[in-house]
Amino acid sequence: MKRTKPTSTIDPTRAEHCRVLGAVLDRIGDKWTIMVVAVLTNGPARFTTIMREIGGITHRMLTLTLRGLERDGLVKRTAYATVPPRVDYELTEMGRTLITTLVPLAQWGEANWQAIRRAQERHDAQFA
């Protein structure tokens, strides 16, 4: 009977898949990304409108978030040659598909946040 050598290394294809998936989840799981996508579900918006509707986000963080979303193909930036200059941001077709994923996640969060908070309090009390 032939014995096979046990594999002790991780399948490089699987490891690469996990890295790629992790990068995607880092993008869409970021709180600012979720908030920007939520604002843009209503259609195109200007930078100041997004900033005002989110609240609590710095100019720099919103800039970085929008650039990342644009780079990832989730947001389209359109600049208009007007005085003063006008820039609109809107979800791309792929960005709009993200909404169908975020809505159930938001519903789950709303249904479970109190139970999660109670579990955290019980856990923290054990180590206080």
C-alpha positions in Angstrom: 0.0 0.0 0.0 1.4 3.3 -1.1 1.6 6.0 1.6 1.0 9.6 0.6 3.1 12.4 2.1 1.0 14.6 4.3 0.9 18.2 3.1 1.9 20.7 5.7 1.7 23.8 3.6 -1.3 25.9 2.6 -2.5 25.6 -0.9 -1.1 28.7 -2.5 -4.2 29.2 -4.7 -6.4 29.1 -1.6 -4.1 31.5 0.2 -4.1 34.0 -2.6 -7.9 33.7 -2.8 -8.1 34.5 0.9 -5.8 37.5 0.5 -7.9 38.9 -2.4 -11.2 38.3 -0.5 -9.7 39.9 2.6 -8.8 43.0 0.6 -12.3 43.2 -0.9 -13.9 42.8 2.6 -11.6 45.5 4.0 -12.9 47.9 1.4 -16.6 47.1 1.7 -16.5 46.5 5.5 -15.0 49.9 6.3 -17.5 52.1 8.1 -16.9 55.1 5.9 -17.4 53.0 2.7 -20.8 51.8 4.0 -21.9 55.3 4.8 -20.7 56.7 1.5 -22.5 53.9 -0.4 -25.7 54.6 1.7 -25.6 58.3 0.7 -25.0 57.5 -2.9 -27.9 55.0 -3.1 -30.1 58.1 -3.6 -28.2 59.0 -6.7 -25.3 61.3 -7.6 -24.0 63.7 -4.9 -21.4 66.3 -4.5 -18.5 66.0 -2.0 -20.0 68.5 0.4 -23.4 66.8 0.4 -21.8 63.4 1.1 -19.8 65.0 3.9 -22.8 66.7 5.5 -25.0 63.6 5.3 -22.5 61.3 6.8 -21.4 63.7 9.6 -18.3 63.1 11.7 -16.0 62.3 8.7 -13.0 64.4 8.0 -12.4 66.0 4.6 -9.3 63.9 4.2 -11.0 60.6 5.2 -13.9 61.3 2.8 -11.3 62.1 0.0 -9.5 58.8 0.7 -12.7 56.8 0.8 -14.0 58.2 -2.4 -10.6 57.7 -4.2 -10.5 54.1 -3.0 -14.1 53.4 -4.1 -13.3 55.0 -7.5 -10.2 52.9 -7.8 -12.1 49.8 -7.0 -14.7 50.6 -9.7 -17.6 51.1 -7.2 -17.9 54.9 -7.6 -17.7 57.1 -10.6 -16.3 60.7 -10.3 -17.6 63.2 -12.8 -16.0 66.7 -13.0 -17.8 69.5 -14.7 -15.9 72.5 -16.2 -18.0 75.1 -14.5 -17.2 78.1 -12.3 -16.9 77.1 -9.5 -15.8 73.6 -10.5 -18.4 70.9 -9.8 -17.7 67.3 -9.1 -20.4 64.6 -8.7 -19.9 61.1 -7.3 -22.2 58.2 -8.1 -22.3 54.5 -7.7 -21.3 52.5 -10.7 -23.3 49.5 -11.8 -21.1 47.3 -9.7 -21.4 49.7 -6.8 -25.2 49.5 -7.0 -25.0 45.7 -6.7 -23.2 46.2 -3.4 -26.5 47.7 -2.0 -28.2 44.3 -2.3 -25.5 42.9 0.0 -25.4 45.7 2.5 -29.2 46.0 3.0 -29.5 42.5 4.6 -26.3 43.1 6.6 -27.8 46.4 7.9 -31.0 44.6 8.8 -29.1 41.9 10.6 -27.2 44.6 12.5 -30.3 46.4 13.5 -32.0 43.2 14.7 -29.0 42.1 16.7 -27.1 45.1 18.0 -28.7 45.0 21.4 -28.0 41.3 21.9 -24.4 41.9 20.8 -24.1 44.8 23.3 -25.4 42.7 26.1 -23.0 39.9 25.2 -20.1 42.4 25.3 -21.2 43.7 28.7 -21.4 40.2 30.1 -18.0 39.4 28.6 -16.4 42.6 29.9 -17.9 42.1 33.4 -16.1 38.7 33.6 -12.7 40.4 33.1 -13.3 43.6 35.1 
